[in-house]
Amino acid sequence: MSNPGNDGGGRGRRPGGKPSNRPAGRAGRPNVKQDNRFATRKDKSFTPHVDTVKPIYQQTGMYFAQIAGGMEELGARELEQLGATEVNIINRGLDFKADQETLMRINYRSRLITRVLAPMHKFRAENAEALYLETKRIDWTNIFKLEQTFAVFANVSYSNIDHSQFAALKVKDSVVDMFRRRFRNQRPNIDAHDPDLWIALHIHENEATLSIDCSGGSLHKRGYRQQSFESPMQETLAAAILEISGWDGKKKLYDPMCGSGTLLSEAWLKAGNIPPQVLRKKFGFMMLPDYDRRVWVKVKFEEENKVKLVRGGLIRGSDLSPKAVKLTRENNARLPGGDELIVKTADFRNLPPMDNHLIVCNPPYGTRLVENDDMVPFYQEFGDFLKQKCQGSQAYVYFGDRALIGAVGLKASMKMPIRNGGLDGRLVWYELY
Ligand SMILES: C[S@@+](CC[C@H](N)C(=O)[O-])C[C@H]1O[C@@H](n2cnc3c(N)ncnc32)[C@H](O)[C@@H]1O
């Protein structure tokens, strides 16, 4: 049988080549602006292609949360606190059960989860044709409108279809063809950056799962960090470090190398009990066929009522670079009450003593071993700063390069591997007597 897709983006592509998980739209044909004048005129003769399936999440109430490797235990605890049940840890992810209200609360409130997926359909995908046909068993025209945009992201492993981008294109073709049949050859556009609907495809050992991203783009994007400075930390990692430290939002917190201020902004959110997604306007769960806006209004109202802003003096920071300090101020000012944050330009070597604080930071590191060798004296001085000026405090330091831990010259209370982007970093904590 010939390739069932008829959209230019998928034509002529075959499995093979370097796997990737970029969205299908990027490699597809340039998006031609559609003439949607007939958008609402459905083809009356349309019948669903094959038996449509009831979405899995509606049958089971189960969802899947993605989380960075090493943070699964913390994530499980957080999900339970937010009302999820039947939480199961699997590699870099968590299965959990939730009703619609809980699902919304998790997306709005979670500090650690990267994304929540609502599974729609699971099937064998031995080849491209099976993938194309099984995708049609979901009535996509019931999920989003012709005038809305979508994108597909895929990851594949140990399967006959071994190219993520190719797999994503097959799903995209199938969805587009369903719309074309139903809407007199009209099709929805792809938006690879900020679509209305993200469709996620996962294929492992030829078992495929199609899901809707009910976060609507990664939850690490909180919206407060519009610009970043020198190797910024992922927001979810910064939140995890605060969680691990056991910080209760009462003890004074200081970041002596704050960069664009991610640790400070996450501390601001936590201390004020501000939902991390307070700035997000659009969530993927709004695309679910059973989305109930009244439930969302209720959840948002309840969660916003729990906010208790803190005073600026509780959370402070500094950086050698005036540009970094300016960015930190601007970023934090996007959060409720955030213009009260106290940040200044300073070399950590010149800071006054600070006892009984929680010190959190992520010192600079090079990307090459040679550069990092040059940084040994810097880390020695940082160790002296902690020893001499932070007595009676605790420090949680994230090392992008674990080879530099020894240079600090302090006995660590604990070390924990945590990845930040592509870095195999370590979180190290010190009790400073
Ligand atoms: C890896 S970045 C921190 C990134 C930050 N956690 C964020 O998320 O944006 C390290 C920071 O240390 C700062 N820095 C380097 N030397 C310093 C010094 N002697 N005193 C204070 N800050 C310094 C740099 O300007 C840079 O912003």
PDBQT file of the ligand as one rigid body, heavy atoms in Angstrom, charges set to zero:
ROOT
HETATM    1  C1  LIG A 501      25.972  29.829  36.462  1.00  0.00    +0.000 C 
HETATM    2  S1  LIG A 501      25.610  31.501  36.697  1.00  0.00    +0.000 S 
HETATM    3  C2  LIG A 501      24.263  31.491  37.814  1.00  0.00    +0.000 C 
HETATM    4  C3  LIG A 501      22.983  31.244  37.068  1.00  0.00    +0.000 C 
HETATM    5  C4  LIG A 501      21.776  31.464  37.922  1.00  0.00    +0.000 C 
HETATM    6  N1  LIG A 501      21.578  30.408  38.903  1.00  0.00    +0.000 N 
HETATM    7  C5  LIG A 501      20.532  31.566  37.025  1.00  0.00    +0.000 C 
HETATM    8  O1  LIG A 501      19.676  30.688  37.080  1.00  0.00    +0.000 OA
HETATM    9  O2  LIG A 501      20.439  32.471  36.210  1.00  0.00    +0.000 OA
HETATM   10  C6  LIG A 501      26.942  32.064  37.725  1.00  0.00    +0.000 C 
HETATM   11  C7  LIG A 501      26.880  33.533  38.078  1.00  0.00    +0.000 C 
HETATM   12  O3  LIG A 501      27.975  33.815  38.965  1.00  0.00    +0.000 OA
HETATM   13  C8  LIG A 501      28.342  35.181  38.761  1.00  0.00    +0.000 C 
HETATM   14  N2  LIG A 501      29.667  35.420  39.345  1.00  0.00    +0.000 N 
HETATM   15  C9  LIG A 501      30.876  35.034  38.857  1.00  0.00    +0.000 A 
HETATM   16  N3  LIG A 501      31.864  35.445  39.675  1.00  0.00    +0.000 NA
HETATM   17  C10 LIG A 501      31.278  36.078  40.723  1.00  0.00    +0.000 A 
HETATM   18  C11 LIG A 501      31.783  36.711  41.895  1.00  0.00    +0.000 A 
HETATM   19  N4  LIG A 501      33.075  36.758  42.151  1.00  0.00    +0.000 N 
HETATM   20  N5  LIG A 501      30.877  37.256  42.739  1.00  0.00    +0.000 NA
HETATM   21  C12 LIG A 501      29.555  37.212  42.486  1.00  0.00    +0.000 A 
HETATM   22  N6  LIG A 501      29.022  36.647  41.376  1.00  0.00    +0.000 NA
HETATM   23  C13 LIG A 501      29.881  36.071  40.504  1.00  0.00    +0.000 A 
HETATM   24  C14 LIG A 501      28.253  35.357  37.267  1.00  0.00    +0.000 C 
HETATM   25  O4  LIG A 501      28.114  36.724  36.939  1.00  0.00    +0.000 OA
HETATM   26  C15 LIG A 501      27.024  34.512  36.910  1.00  0.00    +0.000 C 
HETATM   27  O5  LIG A 501      25.880  35.310  36.865  1.00  0.00    +0.000 OA
ENDROOT
TORSDOF 0
